[in-house]
Amino acid sequence: MSVRSKLLKTLILGAPASGKGTISSRIVKKYNVEHISSGDKLRDHIQKQTELGKEAKKYINEGKLVPDEIMIKFMIAEMSKVSGKPWLLDGFPRTVEQAMALWKVQPVDVVLNLNVPFDVIIDRVKSRWVHLPSGRVYNIGFNTPKVEGKDDETGEALTQRPDDKPEAVKKRLEIYDSITRPVIQFYKEKGILKEFEGRTSDEIWPKVTKYLDTVFSK
């Protein structure tokens, strides 16, 4: 039986600004799987002002993580919407409690962990500027705006998010590391974790496809 016919359940892990979004979108396109992003789903609920959205927004506004029990219930409901299809889970589980709860309800087949050095991430984010009205993102030296400090399409000023400042990024990475290390260990012990090291998404992507090609062809 092929993995595709077994409805491959894949999970991707990676620190903030590690390129997880880029790699996820490429996986979704190349392997034709459903993308379940906890961040996207939460934002959708907040925008639509659902009961869950209102509850989640309270925690987010206070700078807190949405509690495990809420996230577990929410994400399992989201996964049930794509039952019968292969999917890629992104942004969940964030804690070992969430990982254990997920495993009881829906074990995953493959866990991809993007391992990008923290100094590379801090450097990358430091160079990130945003056009807030549209959400367009520029990276100096990689996706540089045509005119310094201005949005390509509107000519309006670009700004740097406060949480993109180096000291804020470093703090976020430290928190991610302490919370996620037990999750990585959990999946290592299950024997389904695969690590991918690199400094850029373009460097990591060929390693991911080489691995997933063999997984999908089994």
N, C-alpha and C positions, 0 to 999 in steps of 0.2 A: 504493500500500500504506500502510495507516495505521501510525503509530508503535506502537500497541498490538499490532498483528499482527506487527510487527517485534520484539516483546518488548523494550521499552525498558529499557535498563540505566542507572540513575541513581545518582549519587554525591553525597552531601552533606558539605560541609566547614563547620567552624565552631569557634571557640575554646571551651574549657571554660566552661559556664554562658552560652553565647550563645543558648540556646533551641533547640539542634539536636534534642534529644529531643522537644520539643513539636512542632516543625515536621515532624519525621520521622513522628511518630504521625499527624499530620493528613494528610500525603501518603499514607501507607499506607491510611488509612480512605477518603479521597476518591477515590483513583485505583486502589484495589484491587491494590496491588503487594505483593510479599513484602519483609519488612524483614530485612536481614542486618546485625545490629549486632555488631561485633567484640567489644565489651565484654560484651554479653549472652552471646554464644557462649562466650567465654573463661570467664566466671563459671560457666556451665553445666558446662563441662568440669572446672573446679576443684571444683565441688560434687560431681560424679559421680566425681571422683578418677581420671579417665582418664590415660593416659600423658602426653598433651599438657597436661592440667590440672596434673599434678604438676610438669612441667617449667616451665610458665608461672608457676606459683605461686612457684617459687624466685626468679625474676627480680623478680616483683611485690613479694615480701616484702623484697627488698633495695632496693626503690625504683627499680629499673631497668626500662627498656622491654624487652619481649619482643623478641629479635633478629629482624631482617628475615627471615632464611631460614625461621624457624619460623612467623612470621605469614603469610608468602606461601603456604607449603605448606598451612597450616591454613585460610586464607580461601578459597583456590581450591577446596579440598575442600568447604567450606561452600557455595560458589556452585554447585558441581556438583549439590548436593541440590535446587536449585530451577531447574535447567535446564528450559527450556520455559515459564518464567513470567517476567513482567516483575518487576524487583526494584529496591529502594533499598538502596544500600550505605552504611553509617554507621560511622565510626571507623577505616576502612581505605580507602586507604593513608594512613599517617602520615608516610612519608618518600618522597623522590623515587625511591629504590631500589625501594621497594614499588610505587610508581606505574608505574615502567617495567616491572617484572615482571608486574604486572596487565595492562598494555596489550598485552603479547606474547600472553598467554593469553586474556584477555577484555576487549577495548576497551569502554569505557563510552560512552554516547551523549550524556549530559547531566551536567554538574557544577554543582551549586548551592553557592555560597559565601556563608555568612551573615556579614555584616560589622557587628558591634556594637562601638561604642567601648569600649575597655578600661576607662575610668573608670566606665562604666555597669555593666559586668560586676562590677567590684570592689565597687561600691556594692550591687549586687543580692545578691552572695554574702555580703557583710558582714551582711546582714539575714536570712540563712538559718539556721533552727534545725531540728533533727532529733529525732524520737522514735526512738532507736536500735533498740529491740526490733522495731518494725513497719516502720521505714524511712520513716514519714510525714514530709514536709518542709513547713515553714511559712516564709513570707516576710513579714517585718514590713512592713505597708503595702500588701501585695498579697494574701497569704493568711494574715492574722494569726490566731494562736490565740485562742479565745474568752477564755481566762484567760492572762494574760501568763506565759510560761515553762512552760506546762503543755500536754500533749497533749489534744486535744479529746475523744478517746474514752476514754482511761484515766485522765487527770488526772496522769499521771507526768511527771517533769521532762524538759524539752527540753534538748538540748546543742548546742553548735556544734562541728563537726568542726575539728580543728587545721588541716587544709589549706583551711578556709574563712576563715581569718584573712587580713586584707587583704595583709599582706606575703607570705604563702604563695601567695595567688591571683595577685599581681603576678608572682611568680617563675614560676608555672606558665604564665601568659600569655606571658611573655618566651620561655620554652622552646618553647611552641607556635608562636609567631611565627617563631622562627629555624628550626625544623624544617619548618614547613608552607609557608613562603614559596616554596621551590623547587617544592613540589608544585603550588601555585597557578599558578606560572609555567609549569610543565610542561603543565597543562591549558589555560592561556591560549594557549600556542603551538599546541596541537591545535585551537584555535578552538571549544571546547565549554564554556568556563567562563562562568557567568552570576553576577554579583554582586548581592546583595540587602542594602541598607543599612537600618538602623533601630535603634531603642532598645529595642523590645519585640517579642515574638513576634507579638502582635496587629497591630503596625504592619507587620511583614515579611510575614506570611501572605498578605494580598491580592495583594502583588507576586509572590509565588511562584505562587499559583494563576493569576494572569493570564498568567504566562509558561508554566506547565505546560499550561494549557488550550489554548494555541496549539500547543504541542509535540505533545500527544496528538491534536489534531484534524488534523494534517497528513496 
